[in-house]
Amino acid sequence: MTGVIRHALPSRMLERSWSVIVVGAGGIGSALLPSLARLHHAMLELGHPGTSTAQSTMTTR
């Protein structure tokens, strides 16, 4: 692959907090939550409003 990969974000993602919903807190969900916390704190340190995270555990029987 050659060339530069460019990522563009809508301006609202740079100015407002991000809403993140994690559905399920089993294997993948429980591994993801600490990473979201680290992302939130890194965003705060860079002057961003950070994230707003909600967790929902859904069970089916």
N, C-alpha and C positions, 0 to 999 in steps of 0.2 A: 504494500500500500504506500503510495507516495502522496505528498501534499500535506497541507495543514488541516487538521480536523478542528472545526470551529463550532462551539456550542453557544447558542443564544438563548437568553432567558427573557420572558416578558418583563417589562419594567416593574409591574406590580409584585413580581416575585422578589425583587430586590428591595422593595419599600415596605412591604407588609409581612406579617408573620405567616408562616405556612401552616396549614391544617393537615395533620397526618392522622389517619385512623388505622390502627393495627387490629385486624380481625383475627382472633385466635391468639392464644399465648402459649401454645404448645412448643414444639421443638424450634421451628423457624421464628415464630413470633417472639418467644422468650429470648432468642439470640439476637433479634433485631432491636429490641427495646434499648439495651445499653448503647448501641451504636447511634440510635436516634438521640439519646441524651448527650452523647459526645458531640454530635452534629449541632444540636441546640446551643451548647455552651461555646462551641467554636464560632457559630454565627453571632452570638452575643458579643464575644470578644472583638469581632470585626465590625461592630456597630449596627448589626442587623437586628430586627425585633425577635428573631428566633423562630421556634416552632410551637405549635399548640398540638399536643399529642393526646389522643384518646385511645383507649384499649377496650375491645369488646371480645368476649369469649362466647362463641356460639357453639352449641352442642346440638347434634341431631341424633335421633334414636330411631 
